Amino acid sequence: MAEMMNRLDPMSRAASRGMSDLAIRNLFVIPTIAFLIIFNIFPLIYSLGYSFTDFRASSSAPANFIGLQNYRDLLADPFIWSNFTITAKYVIVSVTGQVLVGFGLALLLNRSFPLKGLVTTLLLLPMMLSMAVVGLFWKLLYDPNFGMINYALGLGNFEWLSDPGIALYAVALTDIWMWSPFVMLLSLAGLSAVPKHLYEAASIDRAGRFYVFFRITLPLVAPILLIAIIFRTMEAFKTFDLAFVMTSQPTTELISIRLYKMAFQEWQTGKSCALAYIVLIMVLTITNIYVKYLNKAKER
């Protein structure tokens, strides 16, 4: 203890109170751990227990243990699989669009030009907004009567959010607009880390643009691009507020919306907890697949 006290500044308040480095560290670490346990780990374990019961939050009846019945019912429900199919389609369209747009913007910004900092800041603004606000904003843009999108494209009174075949893609387009800057930001970090001498050597060898892109740029940026894909896939799989605010079409009922209806409209608390864990397992499985390819990309 005396040795620890000698490391402190004699004039500091910590030294005057006799606080060691360990005490100062615990002062900040222990409340953080307690916060995580109370608000994250405990509800996770508590809901896991409910997933094996027929508990309903709207009823005063006690919860009865039913084992894996909730999981069997959910996995045998064709409507749940329809929600998963809609969600998978949404994730593929949304994440693919974000990667293409975000990486394309990063390539354009990876050079010097006037007002580069201002342009980059303006492009990052969408990801700083609330998803509910973005949903309401784009709902107005899609409006068939006075929406700017129909006016700009000359589509007349085209129903973007009321058309069952288009509504999901309209929501995905909004998500692409909002989160492409996130992919752009990570891609810019990867592009700035590519050694300049590789491009100089390729220029000396008179290598074409496509050769430089596919042999130098893309392989070196691939690991950080995969990290962006991992984060965006997880978030897209859990999307709720954007689709919920913009449209109520059955073709846009993502698995998170189905989970919300089951838990807070139908009050099937036990079954909704089971569905939440099925979603969690799927997200973890997809993430592990991405991480496996990420490790392979790092080894190259």
C-alpha positions, -999 to +999 in steps of 0.1 A: +000+000+000+028+024+008+044+017-025+011+025-043+008+057-023+042+068-034+031+066-070+004+092-065+011+129-067+015+141-031-006+171-038-035+152-053-068+147-036-065+109-039-032+110-020-046+132+007-076+108+012-053+078+012-069+062-019-048+036-038-047+030-075-068-001-069-094+018-050-096+044-077-100+018-104-127-001-085-145+032-079-152+033-117-152-004-126-176-018-100-205+006-108-201-002-145-202-040-139-232-035-116-250-015-143-244-042-169-256-070-146-288-052-136-298-038-170-284-064-194-275-098-179-304-101-154-332-094-179-315-118-203-316-146-178-350-137-166-365-137-201-348-171-208-368-186-179-400-171-192-394-187-226-401-221-211-434-211-196-469-201-208-467-168-189-489-139-200-481-104-187-518-094-191-530-122-168-526-128-131-524-165-136-491-181-125-466-192-151-466-229-159-435-247-171-440-261-206-405-270-216-396-264-252-432-262-264-430-225-272-399-231-294-416-260-312-447-240-319-427-211-333-405-232-355-436-250-369-455-217-375-454-208-413-462-172-405-431-169-384-410-183-412-427-158-435-415-130-412-380-145-412-381-146-451-392-109-452-364-100-427-338-119-447-348-101-479-347-068-461-312-075-447-298-085-480-312-055-499-303-030-471-268-042-463-258-047-499-270-012-508-252+003-478-219-014-487-221-004-524-231+032-517-208+036-486-178+021-502-184+041-534-186+074-514-154+064-495-135+060-529-147+094-540-137+110-507-103+093-506-086+122-523-079+159-517-104+185-529-118+218-516-142+216-486-135+179-481-141+181-444-175+199-448-187+175-474-177+145-452-195+160-422-227+166-443-226+130-455-224+118-419-255+137-408-281+110-416-266+084-393-268+109-364-306+113-367-332+093-348-346+064-368-382+074-359-376+109-372-360+096-404-389+072-409-415+101-406-393+123-429-391+097-456-428+089-452-435+124-463-411+122-492-428+090-503-463+106-500-482+101-534-498+135-533-471+160-523-439+138-519-407+151-535-397+117-548-426+112-571-423+148-583-385+144-590-389+110-608-421+120-626-441+091-612-474+109-606-493+094-576-472+063-573-479+045-539-445+036-525-456+025-490-490+012-499-479-011-527-472-046-511-445-054-536-426-021-533-431-011-496-402-033-483-378-019-508-389+016-500-381+010-463-347-006-473-339+025-494-344+047-464-322+025-443-295+026-471-297+064-471-294+066-433-266+040-427-244+042-458-223+070-441-214+044-414-199+021-440-183+051-457-166+061-425-151+027-418-141+023-455-124+057-454-103+045-424-094+014-443-085+033-475-063+057-456-043+028-442-034+014-476+003+020-482+009+046-508+040+029-522+018+001-535-001+025-558+032+041-568+046+007-578+014-002-597+016+032-615+052+025-625+042-010-638+013+007-657-013-013-640-049-005-650-075+009-626-094-024-624-063-043-616-053-018-589-088-019-574-091-057-573-055-066-565-046-038-540-075-017-528-102-043-522-080-070-506-065-046-481-098-029-473-117-062-471-112-068-433-125-035-422-153-037-448-163-071-433-165-054-399-189-028-413-210-056-428-211-075-395-224-044-376-249-035-403-262-071-407-268-073-369-286-039-368-306-046-400-318-079-386-331-061-356-347-032-374-380-022-359-388+015-356-380+024-392-404-001-407-430+003-380-432+041-385-432+041-423-458+014-432-481-013-419-480-036-449-479-073-442-450-076-467-430-053-444-437-071-411-401-079-401-394-104-373-389-076-348-424-062-356-439-097-352-421-100-319-435-066-307-470-076-316-467-110-299-453-094-267-473-062-264-505-067-284-513-104-280-496-106-246-479-140-253-450-131-230-435-166-228-437-173-265-424-138-273-394-145-251-388-177-270-390-159-303-365-133-290-340-161-282-345-177-316-337-143-332-307-139-309-293-174-319-298-165-356-280-132-352-251-149-334-249-176-360-247-151-388-221-130-369-199-161-363-200-169-401-189-133-408-161-135-381-149-167-397-145-150-430-130-120-414-102-141-398-095-157-432-093-122-448-068-111-421-046-141-427-042-134-464 
